[in-house]
Structure formats: structure tokens, C-alpha cells
């Protein structure tokens, strides 16, 4: 099953001098490891200038393999990988990329400021030190040893190191793991700021609300193949359709505690699904206002009522469900 949704209009942040030429591309990539595992199966993916793309998929879907190929850390069995039109392993290409890995580590005996300056020294035109500190919210911990700061602060230092070269392409793998809500929102703001400057960001995350909030485009992969691609709204609509619900913009999820049986609920205008779990019943409706009026008229004891738009999590589960 594959469903690729084409964008009809580029996001404002994607209109840059590089928007007409791909910043990064995987073209008909197959990757089979020596043990016979097929990680990617004829996968194609393109990143344009100034866009934030979130790569989503269950564990083992091929996300890490795709990122390693674009970083030049692995080679495909077949297909083509290009970064800025060149081989990702070339030095000139790597100087234009920044990477923050989920499992990134650093020796603990150096100070935060020393790490930032060491990494800046690797690049001919690094981001100014003050800008890095501000972007990663490192004020107040610059003189502390890396081994003496919290896990969330270490994440911010790793983000700072990814920014050191003022990259045009940034790979962020689970960047906000361990961050509190305020720090997470702060990093989101910095990622958006990078895109407005024409930078391209490839984000992998298990926080689906993060992908929903940040991404111009979401690419869902499963079993090494692209199963869906589009804006967050498009992906959620397609997921709703695969769940048996309409793709209407008015689609809503209604949760409540009701004594009405499923047969009665499904007969209410607009209701497409009705599932009971414990004391709560979850409905999907293409005519939420009409459904609510009918519900309240039929069940005077109805309570615990909630109305929500379809979540990206629901679409993700529908899109990656095993056939």
C-alpha cells in the first residue's frame, strides 16, 4: 500500500534560491545488509531547500538506514544518493551538513564552551559562538563540564554542536528526548528559525505531536518503503480514510460515556465508527455538530464528552498497520 500526496503549494519557508533543486535525494534506493535483511526497498525521497521534513515509521522501518545513507555513513545496494548534487562522502558536502544523533555522546572532561569552540574550528565559516549559545539555550552552563550537566542540557549541547558549521542541511534524530516542555518548545522555535533562513531540516522523532507542529512535510515509511507523503493535514486525512472514516475537513473524534448501544450510535447521521473501551465510547463523525445534537437528545445521562480533530498518531497507526 502506497499513497503519496503531492503538495499543491510550497510552504513560505521553502521558497529559497535552492528550492528548484533538491538539497538531498535518495533515488530508487535498495539497501540489503550482509545478513540478508532488506532495510530499504526501491525508496525515493527528496528534500528541498528551506523545508522541515519529518521522517516517521515504526522501529525497523528503515529510517536510520535512510539517514545514514544521506550522511555518507553507508552505501546503497542499488540506487543513487545525492547531497547538494554531490556524493555525501565528499568533504565539501559534509561541511554543509550538521548532525544530531539520538545516541550521540561526548567525553565528559571538557567544558561546554570548549566543545562548541572545538567543533566551530572544524569549519571554514562557522556559526558565531554567541549565536550557537543563544540558539541552543546554553547561557549559564558554558563553563560547566559536560559530565556535570543534566541529560536535557547534554541534548542542548549536542544540538549546539550540530549547528557549529552553520549547516545548510541538518539531520536531527530525536532532538528533544529528555527536554522539559519549555526547553522542547524553545528548540522547536530554533528549528523553525533555521527553516526561515533557508536551511533544510530532516527530523526523525517518536513524538508525533512534534512532527505535527514542526513539519512542512511528513514522510511515513514502513518495511523500507514510502507509504505516505504530504503535509500533516494531508497525512491525517489519509489515515482517517484508511481507518474507514471520511477525509472531510469536518471529521471529528467524539469521546463520551454513553449507555447507547453501538447499533444506535452507528445509526446517528455522520457517525462512521463506534468503539467502546471501558466506560468511554469513541466515535468518528463527518457531521460532528449533527452527531452531537443527536447524542444529547438520545441520551440525557451522557457525560465525559470530548471533541477532537483526528490526531497524527491515529493516522500513523493506520498507515503502518500490518496488512
C-alpha positions in Angstrom: 0.0 0.0 0.0 1.4 3.3 -1.0 -0.2 6.7 -1.0 1.8 9.8 -2.0 0.1 13.1 -1.7 1.6 15.9 -3.8 1.8 19.4 -2.4 -0.1 21.9 -4.5 1.7 24.9 -2.9 5.2 25.2 -1.3 5.4 26.4 2.3 6.6 30.0 2.6 9.8 28.8 4.3 10.6 26.6 1.3 10.8 29.5 -1.2 14.6 29.9 -1.4 17.3 30.1 -4.1 17.7 26.3 -3.8 14.0 25.4 -3.8 14.1 24.4 -7.5 17.0 21.9 -7.0 16.9 19.2 -4.4 19.1 19.7 -1.4 19.2 15.9 -0.8 17.8 12.9 -2.7 17.5 9.2 -2.4 16.5 7.8 -5.8 15.3 4.2 -6.1 17.3 3.1 -3.2 17.6 -0.5 -2.2 19.7 -1.4 0.8 20.2 -5.1 1.7 22.6 -5.9 4.6 25.1 -8.8 4.6 22.8 -10.9 6.8 20.1 -10.7 4.1 17.9 -8.1 5.8 16.2 -5.8 3.3 16.2 -2.3 5.0 15.1 -0.2 2.1 13.1 -1.3 -0.9 13.2 1.0 -4.0 12.7 4.0 -1.8 12.9 7.5 -3.2 12.9 10.7 -1.0 13.7 14.3 -1.9 14.4 17.3 0.4 14.0 20.8 -0.9 15.7 24.0 0.4 14.1 25.6 3.4 11.7 22.9 4.4 11.3 20.8 7.5 10.6 17.2 6.7 9.7 14.7 9.4 10.6 11.0 8.6 8.3 8.7 10.5 8.0 5.0 10.8 7.9 2.1 13.3 11.0 0.6 14.7 12.8 -1.3 11.9 11.1 0.7 9.1 14.3 1.9 7.6 14.5 5.4 9.0 18.0 5.1 10.4 19.3 3.4 7.2 17.9 6.3 5.1 19.6 8.9 7.3 22.9 7.0 7.3 22.9 6.9 3.5 22.4 10.7 3.3 25.1 11.2 5.9 27.5 9.1 3.8 28.0 6.6 6.6 26.6 3.7 4.4 26.3 2.9 0.7 23.2 1.6 -1.1 23.0 -1.8 -2.6 21.5 0.0 -5.6 20.2 3.5 -6.4 21.6 7.0 -6.1 22.3 9.2 -3.1 23.0 12.9 -3.7 23.5 15.8 -1.3 23.8 19.2 -2.8 24.2 17.4 -6.2 27.3 15.5 -5.0 28.4 12.4 -3.2 27.5 12.7 0.5 31.0 11.4 1.4 32.8 14.4 -0.1 34.3 16.8 2.3 32.7 19.8 0.7 29.3 18.2 1.1 29.9 17.3 4.8 31.0 20.8 5.6 27.4 21.9 4.7 25.7 19.4 6.9 25.1 19.2 10.6 24.1 16.1 12.5 22.5 15.4 15.9 22.2 11.7 16.7 19.9 10.3 19.3 22.7 8.2 20.7 25.3 11.0 20.5 27.9 11.1 23.2 30.9 13.2 24.1 33.8 12.8 26.6 32.8 14.3 29.9 36.1 16.1 30.8 35.7 19.1 28.6 33.6 22.2 29.3 30.6 23.1 27.2 32.3 26.2 25.8 35.3 24.1 24.8 33.2 21.7 22.9 31.5 24.4 21.0 34.7 26.1 20.0 36.4 22.8 19.0 33.5 22.0 16.7 33.5 25.5 15.3 37.1 25.0 14.4 36.3 22.2 12.0 34.5 24.6 9.6 35.8 27.4 7.4 32.7 29.6 8.1 31.3 28.5 11.4 28.2 30.0 13.1 29.2 32.7 15.5 29.8 31.4 19.0 27.2 33.7 20.6 24.6 32.7 18.1 25.2 29.0 18.8 24.9 29.6 22.6 21.7 31.5 22.1 20.1 29.0 19.7 20.8 26.0 22.0 20.0 27.9 25.2 23.4 27.3 26.7 23.5 30.5 28.7 24.7 29.9 32.2 26.2 26.4 31.6 29.0 27.3 29.2 31.8 26.9 31.8 30.5 23.6 33.2 32.0 20.3 32.4 29.9 18.1 30.1 29.9 15.3 32.6 28.3 17.6 35.3 25.2 18.8 33.4 21.8 17.1 33.2 20.6 14.9 30.4 18.4 17.6 28.9 21.3 20.1 29.0 23.5 17.5 27.2 20.9 17.3 24.5 21.1 21.1 24.0 24.9 20.8 23.8 24.6 18.2 21.1 22.2 20.5 19.2 24.7 23.3 19.5 27.5 21.1 18.0 25.2 20.2 15.1 24.8 24.0 14.4 28.6 24.7 14.7 29.2 24.8 11.0 26.1 26.9 10.2 24.8 24.0 8.1 22.5 24.2 5.1 21.2 20.7 5.8 20.6 19.5 9.3 19.8 15.9 10.4 18.0 15.8 13.8 17.4 12.3 15.3 15.1 12.5 18.3 16.4 16.0 19.2 14.1 16.7 22.2 14.5 13.5 24.1 15.0 14.4 27.8 14.0 18.0 27.4 11.3 19.6 29.6 8.3 21.3 27.9 9.9 24.8 28.0 13.2 23.6 26.5 11.4 21.5 23.9 9.3 24.5 22.7 12.5 26.6 22.7 14.2 24.1 20.4 11.1 24.0 18.1 11.4 27.7 17.7 15.0 27.4 16.8 14.3 24.7 14.2 11.6 26.9 12.6 14.1 29.8 12.6 16.6 27.7 10.7 14.0 26.9 8.0 13.1 30.6 7.6 16.8 31.2 6.9 16.6 28.7 4.0 18.1 25.7 5.9 16.7 22.3 5.3 15.9 20.0 8.3 15.3 16.3 8.3 13.7 15.3 11.6 13.1 11.9 13.0 11.1 11.7 16.1 8.8 9.4 18.1 6.9 12.5 19.4 4.2 12.7 16.8 3.0 16.0 18.1 6.5 17.3 17.4 6.2 16.3 13.8 2.7 17.7 13.5 3.9 21.0 15.0 7.1 21.4 13.0 7.0 19.7 9.7 6.1 21.2 6.4 6.0 17.7 5.0 5.8 14.3 6.6 7.1 11.1 5.0 5.9 7.8 6.5 7.9 4.7 5.7 7.2 1.1 6.6 9.1 -2.0 5.8 11.6 0.0 3.7 9.0 1.7 1.5 7.3 5.1 1.5 3.6 4.5 2.4 2.5 8.2 2.6 3.9 11.6 2.0 2.2 15.0 2.4 1.5 17.9 4.8 0.5 16.9 8.3 -3.1 17.7 7.5 -3.0 15.5 4.3 -1.4 12.6 6.2 -4.1 12.8 9.0 -6.8 12.8 6.4 -5.4 9.8 4.6 -5.0 8.0 7.9 -8.7 8.7 8.7 -9.7 7.3 5.3 -7.8 4.1 5.8 -9.5 3.8 9.2 -12.8 3.8 7.4 -13.6 7.5 8.1 -14.2 10.3 5.6 -11.4 12.6 4.5 -13.7 15.5 5.1 -12.2 18.6 6.7 -15.1 18.4 9.3 -14.1 15.0 10.5 -14.0 14.9 14.3 -13.4 12.3 17.0 -16.0 12.3 19.8 -15.4 10.6 23.1 -18.1 10.2 25.8 -19.6 8.0 28.3 -23.0 6.8 27.0 -25.4 4.0 27.6 -26.4 3.8 23.9 -25.6 0.6 22.1 -23.3 0.5 19.1 -26.2 -0.2 16.7 -27.9 3.0 17.8 -24.7 5.1 17.7 -23.9 3.9 14.1 -27.4 4.9 13.0 -26.8 8.5 14.0 -26.1 10.8 11.0 -22.4 11.3 10.4 -21.1 8.5 12.6 -18.7 6.2 10.7 -17.2 4.2 13.6 -18.1 3.5 17.2 -15.8 1.7 19.6 -16.3 1.2 23.3 -13.3 0.8 25.7 -14.3 0.6 29.4 -16.7 3.3 30.2 -15.8 5.5 27.2 -17.0 5.3 23.7 -15.1 6.8 20.8 -16.9 7.9 17.6 -15.7 9.3 14.4 -18.2 11.7 12.6 -18.2 13.6 9.4 -21.1 15.7 10.7 -19.9 16.4 14.3 -22.5 19.2 15.1 -25.4 17.0 14.0 -24.0 13.9 15.7 -23.6 15.9 19.0 -27.2 17.1 18.8 -28.5 13.5 18.3 -26.3 12.1 21.0 -27.5 14.6 23.6 -31.2 14.1 22.5 -31.0 10.3 22.7 -29.0 10.0 26.0 -29.8 12.5 28.7 -27.2 10.9 31.0 -24.3 11.3 28.6 -21.2 12.7 30.2 -17.4 13.0 29.9 -17.8 14.5 26.4 -14.7 15.4 24.4 -14.4 16.5 20.8 -11.1 16.4 18.9 -9.7 16.6 15.5 -8.0 13.4 14.2 -4.5 13.0 15.7 -1.4 12.3 13.7 -0.9 9.3 16.0 -4.2 7.8 14.7 -3.1 8.3 11.1 0.4 6.9 11.8 -1.1 3.7 13.3 -3.5 3.3 10.3 -0.7 3.9 7.7 1.8 1.5 9.3 -0.7 -1.3 10.3 0.4 -4.7 9.1 -1.7 -5.9 6.1 
